[in-house]
Amino acid sequence: MPEMNYALLRGKIRDCGMTQKECAARIGISESQLNRKLAGEYVFRQDEINKMSALLNIDAAEIGMYFFQPKS
C-alpha cells in the first residue's frame, strides 16, 4: 500500500480550530493513535474516516483528497 500524504488533513484539523488531541478525543481514539495514523504507520478505518469527515465538515466528494492522497 502506498504511503499517504495527510498534510491537507492536518491543515483541516487546524483550520477547524482543533488540536490533534481534541480531534482524536472527539472521534474516539487516543492522540497517539491519531498521530501514528497521520504519520502513515497505520491506516484509517472506515468508521474513523466517517467520524473525522463529519467532525471536520469534509464533503463526501473530498474524502479522497484528505485521506487517500499518495505521497509523491
PENORSUL-V468517 format. One line per field, one symbol per residue. psi: psi as a letter, one per 20 degrees, with the letter a starting at -180 (. if undefined). A space follows every 10 residues. Layout:
BEGIN
psi = ???
END
This chain:
BEGIN
psi = pqqqokghgg hhgghjkqrh gggghhikrr ghgghhghij hqqpqghggg ghgggjlpqh iighhhikoq q.
END
